Amino acid sequence: MSPSRPFFDSPSGEFDTGQILYEAIPLAKLVAAVGAVALVPWLMGWLMLELVVLTPRIGIVFTLATQFVLAVGSGLVLIYVVVRANQLAEQ
């Protein structure tokens, strides 16, 4: 007998949409949180350039900060996915 596959109903072999939503919602919340945190330095850079009219070099600093937050956040999301996949594989 083959092992049960995650996200599939055993008897029918169809997708288990409830399980898919159960796994997708926390992942979507994590991605949204990373996006919200990355929005902060981007908005600060935009405000500094547009409203305060500082030198464009300050925009580079905020752009680098935004890219750093996105890189670290992407790593956190990938770690979450790998850990959760390992947990599902053990079940």
C-alpha beads as a LAMMPS data file, in Angstrom:
LAMMPS data file: protein, C-alpha beads

91 atoms
90 bonds

1 atom types
1 bond types

-500.0 500.0 xlo xhi
-500.0 500.0 ylo yhi
-500.0 500.0 zlo zhi

Masses

1 110.0

Atoms # bond

1 1 1 0.000 0.000 0.000
2 1 1 1.376 3.414 -0.932
3 1 1 1.802 6.033 1.818
4 1 1 -0.811 8.757 2.050
5 1 1 0.075 11.946 0.248
6 1 1 -0.421 15.312 1.924
7 1 1 -3.287 17.434 0.573
8 1 1 -5.090 14.445 -0.971
9 1 1 -8.117 12.589 0.387
10 1 1 -7.112 8.968 0.773
11 1 1 -10.236 7.202 -0.501
12 1 1 -11.085 9.451 -3.447
13 1 1 -7.632 10.780 -4.407
14 1 1 -9.011 14.331 -4.775
15 1 1 -7.493 17.495 -3.350
16 1 1 -8.262 18.185 0.290
17 1 1 -9.126 21.864 -0.036
18 1 1 -9.631 22.261 3.699
19 1 1 -6.077 21.108 4.406
20 1 1 -4.718 23.300 1.608
21 1 1 -6.425 26.383 3.092
22 1 1 -5.299 25.364 6.576
23 1 1 -1.680 25.434 5.366
24 1 1 -1.962 28.420 2.994
25 1 1 -3.480 30.951 5.394
26 1 1 -0.557 31.078 7.890
27 1 1 1.884 31.204 4.981
28 1 1 -0.024 34.098 3.411
29 1 1 -0.025 35.926 6.753
30 1 1 3.739 35.480 7.033
31 1 1 4.291 36.794 3.503
32 1 1 1.993 39.761 4.200
33 1 1 3.869 40.539 7.431
34 1 1 7.208 40.537 5.605
35 1 1 5.732 42.799 2.932
36 1 1 4.375 45.194 5.548
37 1 1 7.737 45.390 7.301
38 1 1 9.500 45.982 3.968
39 1 1 7.056 48.750 3.173
40 1 1 8.289 50.845 6.112
41 1 1 11.803 51.676 4.826
42 1 1 10.477 52.061 1.289
43 1 1 7.889 54.612 2.418
44 1 1 10.461 56.432 4.530
45 1 1 12.768 56.681 1.532
46 1 1 9.959 57.912 -0.670
47 1 1 8.926 60.505 1.899
48 1 1 12.513 61.698 2.282
49 1 1 12.910 62.136 -1.453
50 1 1 9.503 63.566 -2.320
51 1 1 8.534 65.643 0.676
52 1 1 11.781 66.680 2.309
53 1 1 13.738 66.804 -0.963
54 1 1 16.985 65.447 0.377
55 1 1 19.797 64.166 -1.775
56 1 1 19.107 61.056 -3.860
57 1 1 21.816 59.228 -1.920
58 1 1 19.441 58.865 1.018
59 1 1 17.103 56.997 -1.323
60 1 1 19.839 54.457 -1.982
61 1 1 20.182 53.781 1.742
62 1 1 16.458 53.184 2.152
63 1 1 16.362 51.048 -0.994
64 1 1 19.148 48.884 0.393
65 1 1 17.300 48.616 3.706
66 1 1 14.145 47.526 1.877
67 1 1 16.069 44.927 -0.121
68 1 1 17.680 43.617 3.055
69 1 1 14.310 43.246 4.789
70 1 1 12.902 41.442 1.756
71 1 1 15.894 39.100 1.565
72 1 1 15.713 38.179 5.246
73 1 1 11.928 37.845 5.043
74 1 1 12.194 35.559 2.028
75 1 1 14.610 33.404 3.970
76 1 1 12.182 33.216 6.891
77 1 1 9.341 32.211 4.584
78 1 1 11.475 29.506 2.977
79 1 1 12.546 28.178 6.370
80 1 1 8.889 28.059 7.448
81 1 1 7.962 26.123 4.301
82 1 1 10.765 23.592 4.757
83 1 1 10.026 23.029 8.446
84 1 1 6.300 22.652 7.794
85 1 1 6.972 20.240 4.922
86 1 1 9.126 18.118 7.215
87 1 1 6.357 18.115 9.815
88 1 1 3.816 17.001 7.217
89 1 1 6.133 14.284 5.940
90 1 1 6.461 12.829 9.456
91 1 1 2.699 12.651 9.982

Bonds

1 1 1 2
2 1 2 3
3 1 3 4
4 1 4 5
5 1 5 6
6 1 6 7
7 1 7 8
8 1 8 9
9 1 9 10
10 1 10 11
11 1 11 12
12 1 12 13
13 1 13 14
14 1 14 15
15 1 15 16
16 1 16 17
17 1 17 18
18 1 18 19
19 1 19 20
20 1 20 21
21 1 21 22
22 1 22 23
23 1 23 24
24 1 24 25
25 1 25 26
26 1 26 27
27 1 27 28
28 1 28 29
29 1 29 30
30 1 30 31
31 1 31 32
32 1 32 33
33 1 33 34
34 1 34 35
35 1 35 36
36 1 36 37
37 1 37 38
38 1 38 39
39 1 39 40
40 1 40 41
41 1 41 42
42 1 42 43
43 1 43 44
44 1 44 45
45 1 45 46
46 1 46 47
47 1 47 48
48 1 48 49
49 1 49 50
50 1 50 51
51 1 51 52
52 1 52 53
53 1 53 54
54 1 54 55
55 1 55 56
56 1 56 57
57 1 57 58
58 1 58 59
59 1 59 60
60 1 60 61
61 1 61 62
62 1 62 63
63 1 63 64
64 1 64 65
65 1 65 66
66 1 66 67
67 1 67 68
68 1 68 69
69 1 69 70
70 1 70 71
71 1 71 72
72 1 72 73
73 1 73 74
74 1 74 75
75 1 75 76
76 1 76 77
77 1 77 78
78 1 78 79
79 1 79 80
80 1 80 81
81 1 81 82
82 1 82 83
83 1 83 84
84 1 84 85
85 1 85 86
86 1 86 87
87 1 87 88
88 1 88 89
89 1 89 90
90 1 90 91
